[in-house]
């Protein structure tokens, strides 16, 4: 699916960031924390910051 091999350290960091965002208060997730996790995930997979928007345009 993706052409690059992810950076396992950044991928793990992204997962931890997302989990922590929900553990803090599952009813009121701070979307800035979710965005940070997404940004880290994009870096882990060497994807541009606009990847999500571009993928949405393709579908």
C-alpha positions as CSV (number, residue, x, y, z in Angstrom):
1,X,0.0,0.0,0.0
2,X,2.7,2.5,1.0
3,X,6.0,2.6,-0.9
4,X,8.2,3.5,2.1
5,X,9.1,1.5,5.2
6,X,7.9,3.4,8.3
7,X,10.2,4.6,11.0
8,X,9.2,2.2,13.9
9,X,10.2,4.7,16.6
10,X,8.0,7.5,15.2
11,X,5.2,5.0,14.5
12,X,5.2,3.8,18.1
13,X,5.4,7.4,19.3
14,X,2.3,8.3,17.2
15,X,0.4,5.4,18.7
16,X,1.3,6.4,22.2
17,X,0.3,10.0,21.5
18,X,-3.1,8.9,20.2
19,X,-3.7,6.5,23.1
20,X,-2.7,9.2,25.6
21,X,-5.0,11.7,24.0
22,X,-8.0,9.3,24.6
23,X,-6.9,8.1,28.0
24,X,-6.8,11.6,29.4
25,X,-10.5,12.1,28.9
26,X,-12.2,9.9,26.4
27,X,-15.4,12.1,26.4
28,X,-13.5,15.3,25.7
29,X,-10.5,14.5,23.5
30,X,-8.2,17.4,22.8
31,X,-8.1,17.5,19.0
32,X,-4.7,19.3,19.1
33,X,-3.3,16.1,20.7
34,X,-4.9,14.0,17.9
35,X,-3.4,16.3,15.3
36,X,0.0,15.9,16.9
37,X,-0.3,12.1,16.7
38,X,-1.4,12.4,13.0
39,X,1.6,14.7,12.3
40,X,3.9,12.2,13.9
41,X,2.4,9.3,11.9
42,X,2.8,11.2,8.7
43,X,6.5,11.7,9.5
44,X,6.8,8.0,10.4
45,X,5.6,7.0,7.0
46,X,7.5,9.8,5.2
47,X,4.2,11.3,3.9
48,X,3.5,15.0,3.2
49,X,1.4,17.0,5.7
50,X,-1.2,17.2,2.9
51,X,-1.5,13.5,2.5
52,X,-5.0,13.2,4.1
53,X,-6.5,16.0,2.0
54,X,-5.0,14.5,-1.2
55,X,-6.2,11.0,-0.4
56,X,-9.7,12.4,0.2
57,X,-9.7,14.1,-3.2
58,X,-8.8,10.8,-4.9
59,X,-11.8,9.0,-3.5
